[in-house]
Structure formats: C-alpha cells, structure tokens
Amino acid sequence: MKETSLELKDKRIAYRIYLILGALFISSLVVSNLIFQKFFYWDFFGIYTFEISVGILPYPITFLITDIISEIFGKRKANQIVTAGIFASFFSLLIVYASTAVPATTWSPVNDAIFDQVFGATVIAVFASMMAYLFAQYIDIQVFHFWKRITKGKHLWIRNNFSTFSSQFIDTLTVLLLLCSAGILEWDRFGVLLLNGFLFKILVAALDTPILYTFVYLIRKRFRLSQGDEIALEI
C-alpha cells in the first residue's frame, strides 16, 4: 500500500479526524467496561432473542473505528490507538478504585453499598476486558491488513467483516472465560452468553459495513486518495 503525504493544511485536518476517531474509540472502550453489569434482552424480529450485557453496545464501535483508521491511516496508527485505549482503561480503573476507597457521606444519594454493587466488579471486569481487548484488537488489525494485501486494497467489505468476525469471537470467548473463572458470572451462563455475544457482534459488523464504506469514501474524496492509499501522519 502506498502512503500519501499531504500539504500542511490538509495534514492538520487529517490529524483532527484521527484525534476525533481516537476520542470516540477510547470513550466507547472505557464506557463498555463501566456499564457491563447490566444485562438486557433483545427480540430480533422473532428470529432470536439475545441476552447480553449493555457493555456490548459501545464495544463494536471500537472495531469499526480501528478498521477506519487502518484503512485510511495505516497499521501503525491503528496500533497506536489500541495502545492508547489500554492506558485509558487502566487510568479509569484507578479512578474507580480511588472512588470506591473513599467513604460516602451520610447524605450522599449513592452510599458505599450501592456504589460497590455497581462498580465493585469493575477491577476484575477491566482486567478481563483488557486481556480480551489485547488479543482481539491486535488480531483485528493484523487480519485486516492481511486481507488488504491479499485483495490489493480492493473489496473493503471482505477485510472489514473477516477481521471483525475472528477478533470478536476471540474477544467474547476470552472475557467470558475470565469473568466466569473470577466468579462474576455463573458457568451455566457461559454457553448462551458466548453464542449471544458472538452473534450480536457478527450482526453489528455486517450492519456497520455501509458506515465504514461511507466514512472511507468521504475521507478518500476529501484528501484525493486512490483506492488502498494511506495518509502518512508523521510525528
């Protein structure tokens, strides 16, 4: 794939786009770790009823964003966003831990017991999520660029879906194994949560393909990129 150098004005705009995508990525990742303890059901047109954590709602956004960054800015920039997400998650973990350690006042609307019930499992959850996240995101980027080389920059839908399917299965499997081993979830829920989580992520990955195409098309048009070209953002 060919890297394209931009003029200073266009490079600044490209950096802004990269930073906005990075901010959305980190926000989605951190929030998914904080809200995971609520589970909901979704009847998919009477075909299948999903039972999944609300933490799964923002999580597929992270894979969509890394695919956009991989396609437009290259593998190295995608890996940098993933690494930044790791630091952001652990930093949020420190904030939650400090908030749990300080005692609530007698008039606090949320007392220690309620706060611990909601955020008490966050430490284990973030650790489990980070392990799954490390495996899944780096694999997603590797597989994405593998298919990008194979298809010579064509057929974006192939690398988007194939990379996401494999990485999302690894992510779902790893996080459930760790949460069940830690006693946060019962083992008898493992199978159904694995199936529900993976099917839901596959569905979202298929549905977000037009979104990926739209973003990539608009960015390529704005910076006059040929198919498969990547923007060079030197530091």
PyMOL commands that set and color helices and strands:
alter all, ss='L'
color gray80, all
select helices_A, chain A and resi 8-34+54-56+59-73+75-101+112-119+122-150+156-181+187-207+209-223
alter helices_A, ss='H'
color red, helices_A
select strands_A, chain A and resi 3-4+39-44+48-53+230-231
alter strands_A, ss='S'
color yellow, strands_A
deselect
rebuild
show_as cartoon
